Amino acid sequence: MDEVASKIIEILKKNMKDPPETISLDTKLSDLDIESLDLAVIVFDIEDSFGIEIPYNANEEMEDFATVGSVVERVRQLVSNSDASGAAA
């Protein structure tokens, strides 16, 4: 597991009321029983940790956030895009 995945799992566990002992990339977010307020805090924490902004449209992007692995991939894309635009500036 790489640094991005480890950090996201750490953020999830830190912000959940009763985190499971293990969270893998295949873990479905719906199985984690994350309350909506906790989810908002998790998103803000991920954004701050990686210096990104996560665009979210519940109707279009739910599949992007179905599993922990899909969140990790989306964050990697956003970090990569952020790095590329920063290099172009």
C-alpha positions as CSV (number, residue, x, y, z in Angstrom):
1,M,0.0,0.0,0.0
2,D,1.4,3.4,-1.0
3,E,1.6,6.6,1.0
4,V,-1.7,8.0,-0.5
5,A,-3.7,4.9,0.4
6,S,-2.2,4.7,3.9
7,K,-2.9,8.4,4.5
8,I,-6.5,8.1,3.3
9,I,-7.1,5.1,5.5
10,E,-5.6,6.9,8.5
11,I,-7.9,9.9,7.8
12,L,-10.9,7.6,7.6
13,K,-10.1,5.8,10.9
14,K,-9.3,9.1,12.7
15,N,-12.7,10.6,11.8
16,M,-15.0,7.6,12.3
17,K,-16.8,7.0,15.6
18,D,-16.2,3.3,15.6
19,P,-13.6,2.4,12.9
20,P,-13.1,-1.3,12.0
21,E,-9.7,-2.8,12.7
22,T,-8.9,-3.2,9.1
23,I,-9.8,-1.1,6.1
24,S,-8.6,-2.2,2.7
25,L,-8.8,-0.7,-0.7
26,D,-11.7,-3.0,-1.5
27,T,-13.7,-1.8,1.5
28,K,-17.0,-0.2,0.4
29,L,-17.5,3.2,1.9
30,S,-21.2,2.2,2.4
31,D,-20.0,-0.6,4.7
32,L,-18.1,1.8,7.0
33,D,-21.2,3.5,8.5
34,I,-19.8,7.0,8.1
35,E,-22.2,9.6,9.2
36,S,-22.7,12.6,6.9
37,L,-21.0,15.1,9.2
38,D,-18.1,12.8,9.6
39,L,-17.9,12.4,5.8
40,A,-17.7,16.2,5.4
41,V,-14.8,16.3,7.9
42,I,-13.1,13.4,6.1
43,V,-13.3,15.2,2.7
44,F,-11.9,18.4,4.2
45,D,-9.1,16.5,5.9
46,I,-8.2,14.7,2.6
47,E,-8.3,18.1,0.8
48,D,-6.0,19.7,3.4
49,S,-3.6,16.8,3.6
50,F,-3.1,16.6,-0.2
51,G,-3.5,20.2,-1.2
52,I,-6.4,19.5,-3.5
53,E,-10.1,20.3,-3.9
54,I,-12.4,17.3,-4.4
55,P,-15.3,18.3,-6.7
56,Y,-18.4,16.4,-5.7
57,N,-21.7,16.0,-7.5
58,A,-23.7,13.3,-5.8
59,N,-25.6,12.4,-9.0
60,E,-22.6,12.0,-11.2
61,E,-19.7,10.9,-9.1
62,M,-20.9,8.3,-6.6
63,E,-19.1,5.5,-8.4
64,D,-15.9,7.5,-8.0
65,F,-16.3,7.1,-4.3
66,A,-17.8,3.5,-4.0
67,T,-14.7,2.0,-2.3
68,V,-11.7,3.1,-0.4
69,G,-9.6,2.2,-3.5
70,S,-11.8,4.4,-5.7
71,V,-11.2,7.4,-3.4
72,V,-7.5,6.7,-3.4
73,E,-7.4,6.7,-7.3
74,R,-9.5,9.9,-7.4
75,V,-7.1,11.6,-5.0
76,R,-4.1,10.4,-7.0
77,Q,-5.7,11.9,-10.2
78,L,-6.4,15.2,-8.5
79,V,-2.9,15.4,-7.0
80,S,-1.4,14.6,-10.4
81,N,-3.5,17.2,-12.1
82,S,-2.6,19.7,-9.4
83,D,1.1,19.0,-9.8
84,A,0.8,19.3,-13.6
85,S,-1.0,22.7,-13.4
86,G,1.4,23.9,-10.8
87,A,4.4,23.0,-13.1
88,A,2.7,24.8,-16.0
89,A,2.3,28.0,-14.0
